[in-house]
């Protein structure tokens, strides 16, 4: 069995969750601030990304960050050129931790229109995918946002997502389609019903071997996405925390047994740069265990 087939098997049926370590230029300052690194501690983008890489490496090297509970990890593109213990991060994750590496490929969002934000164009995507596959990346992640229950807007988001997904599939990778629904939307439940219908319609058009994953906001109606999770073209449905606290996200996730977590901020909640390694590892381990248990419910 090839590494890719082993990765697919782990993503299909492995027990655990996906760690989202893909903070980008827009989200990194906030992530660092929560970690106790003020903007005054770095000058410019290069130093900022160096700080977030130190944080990611500390997480990855923690004793509990293994495939016993963490079955996948999503990385930012700059992370591909970074190393841990002399190995590129994707290689280290798979060879040393048994964790399947994914790559965030979207370049941010367009301005809101029709109640949604579609992805900005992704320059040089085919070349990026070739390089990613060479480095052992299994799949990609691409995010859009739904703010309102607008059927036309939601269809536009889903159509855009599947256009990118087909490019990813053609490159031999598995896309994580992420049409996030804003948890503060006044029409969240209605938007999720519309989103489910649009997703099923597009999934039905996929052919044999054109497999996808989905990363979705924890739904207002428990079990809403069970039908999606059961579709033969869907490898796994994972949940984003979307701004919920770790406790709230895990409680909601436990009500959706066919979803597993793919949390970012909830994973790193309470972690501080100035923590001694023992305290850091204990706090991270507690978060990992809580998210893992919710993913098994």
Secondary structure, 3 states (H helix, E strand, C coil): CCHHHHHHHHHHHCCCEEEEECCCHHHHHHHHHHCCCCHHHCCHHHHHHHHHHHHHHHHHCCCCCCCCCEEEEEECHHHHHCEECCEEHHHHHHHHHCCEEEEECCCCECCCECCEECECCCCCHHHHHHHHHHCCCCEEEEEEEECCCCHHHHHHHHHHHHHHHHHHHHCCCEEEEEEEECCCCCCHHHHHHHHHHHHHHHHCCCCCCCCEEEEEECCCCCCCCHHHHCCCCEEEEEEECCCCCHHHHHHHHHCCCCCEEEECHHHHCCCCCCCCHHHHHHHHHHHHHHHHHHHHC
